[in-house]
Amino acid sequence: TRSDHRVLGTVTFCPADSRYRKLARADEAEFRMLAVRPDAQGRGIGRALAEACVDRARAQGFRALVLSTPAGAAVPHRLYESLGFVREPARDWSPVPGVDLIAYSLVLD
């Protein structure tokens, strides 16, 4: 998302052939690394980016969309839950010691 030619947020969408996929199964898409500039937070940018990933996953025919997020990040957790994502504790993981990520998934209709 851009405003005055400044990047305000970013997300990495991971389709089936992406090397950045960590959680997704063959019939699932994944997104990672959703971030919004601190001075732009609270303006719906994170929601717009997440919704764009949902729309893209649906358009590409995936059964579900998965993501991982830092365990202590309450604000993103509320956002994902408000979009219908549910916790997937069996998929929680740690890419490096001391970094705990929790997983969410959304079944696409």
Secondary structure, DSSP 8 states (H G I E B T S, - for coil): -EETTEE-EEEEEE-TT-TT-SS--TTEEEEEEEEE-GGGTTSSHHHHHHHHHHHHHHHTT-SEEEEEEETT-HHHHHHHHHTT-EE-GGG-EEEETTEEEEEEEEE--
